[in-house]
Amino acid sequence: MVSNAYIKLSVPAIGKLSDYRGAYTETAQTAVRCRVTQVSAQKYAASVGLLSDSGWVCRLRTTQDVRPGWRCEIQRDDWSGYREFEVTSVAQHGYHTRLTLSGGVG
């Protein structure tokens, strides 16, 4: 896997909320190298079930149990700063985790 970006995952706060879209903890997470690529609207719709022109796929190694609804910040090597994304689906592939992301426009 050729890495082209850094990712910082935001861990959801533990609380009464049953939905991961609730409050998030501010943790000093270190950035991890990953591979981020943009996917077509058709591929994004096939994997998530929603039509979006801002679909992305991130492949990384992590020990965290990432779930849909988590937030992350990604900075590709060709971007000047971090962009915020939301995890829409997660798949485990051996040692790698594949995240389908939405957002990150601009």
C-alpha positions as CSV (number, residue, x, y, z in Angstrom):
1,M,0.0,0.0,0.0
2,V,1.4,3.3,-1.0
3,S,0.4,6.0,1.5
4,N,-0.5,9.5,0.3
5,A,-2.2,11.1,3.3
6,Y,-2.4,11.5,7.1
7,I,-5.5,10.8,9.0
8,K,-6.6,11.7,12.5
9,L,-9.7,9.9,13.9
10,S,-12.0,11.6,16.3
11,V,-13.2,9.1,19.0
12,P,-16.8,9.6,20.0
13,A,-17.5,10.5,23.6
14,I,-19.0,7.7,25.7
15,G,-22.5,8.8,26.9
16,K,-26.2,8.1,26.8
17,L,-26.4,8.7,23.1
18,S,-27.0,5.5,21.1
19,D,-25.9,7.3,17.9
20,Y,-22.2,7.9,17.1
21,R,-23.0,11.3,15.7
22,G,-23.2,12.8,19.2
23,A,-20.4,14.7,21.0
24,Y,-16.8,13.9,20.3
25,T,-13.9,13.9,22.6
26,E,-11.0,16.1,22.0
27,T,-8.1,13.7,22.1
28,A,-4.5,14.4,21.1
29,Q,-4.5,11.7,18.4
30,T,-1.4,11.3,16.3
31,A,-1.8,11.4,12.6
32,V,-1.4,8.0,10.9
33,R,-0.3,7.4,7.3
34,C,-3.0,6.1,5.0
35,R,-4.1,5.8,1.3
36,V,-7.0,8.1,0.3
37,T,-8.6,8.1,-3.1
38,Q,-11.8,9.7,-4.5
39,V,-14.4,7.3,-5.9
40,S,-17.0,7.9,-8.5
41,A,-20.6,8.7,-7.6
42,Q,-21.7,5.2,-8.9
43,K,-19.1,3.3,-6.7
44,Y,-20.0,5.4,-3.7
45,A,-23.7,4.8,-4.2
46,A,-23.1,1.0,-4.6
47,S,-21.2,0.7,-1.4
48,V,-23.2,3.2,0.8
49,G,-26.6,3.5,-0.9
50,L,-26.5,7.2,-1.2
51,L,-25.7,9.3,-4.2
52,S,-22.9,11.8,-3.6
53,D,-20.2,13.5,-5.7
54,S,-17.8,13.8,-2.7
55,G,-17.2,10.1,-2.0
56,W,-13.8,9.0,-0.8
57,V,-12.1,5.7,0.3
58,C,-9.4,5.5,2.9
59,R,-7.3,2.4,3.5
60,L,-5.3,2.3,6.8
61,R,-4.0,0.1,9.5
62,T,-5.6,0.8,12.9
63,T,-6.4,-1.1,16.1
64,Q,-9.5,1.1,16.8
65,D,-12.9,-0.2,16.2
66,V,-14.0,2.5,13.8
67,R,-17.8,2.7,13.2
68,P,-20.0,4.6,10.7
69,G,-20.7,8.1,12.0
70,W,-17.2,8.7,13.3
71,R,-15.4,11.8,12.1
72,C,-11.9,12.2,10.9
73,E,-9.5,14.8,9.5
74,I,-7.4,14.0,6.5
75,Q,-4.6,15.8,4.8
76,R,-3.4,14.4,1.5
77,D,0.2,15.1,0.4
78,D,-1.1,17.4,-2.3
79,W,-3.5,19.4,0.0
80,S,-2.4,22.4,2.0
81,G,-4.4,21.6,5.1
82,Y,-6.7,19.1,6.8
83,R,-10.3,18.4,5.6
84,E,-13.1,16.9,7.7
85,F,-14.8,13.7,6.7
86,E,-17.5,11.4,8.1
87,V,-17.2,7.6,8.0
88,T,-20.2,6.1,6.1
89,S,-19.1,2.5,6.0
90,V,-16.3,0.3,7.4
91,A,-14.8,-3.0,6.0
92,Q,-12.0,-5.1,7.4
93,H,-9.6,-6.5,4.8
94,G,-6.9,-8.6,6.6
95,Y,-4.5,-6.1,8.2
96,H,-6.2,-3.1,6.6
97,T,-9.4,-1.2,7.4
98,R,-11.3,0.3,4.5
99,L,-13.3,3.4,5.3
100,T,-15.8,4.9,2.9
101,L,-16.0,8.6,3.6
102,S,-18.2,11.6,2.7
103,G,-17.4,15.3,2.9
104,G,-14.0,16.9,2.5
105,V,-15.1,19.4,-0.2
106,G,-12.9,22.5,-0.4
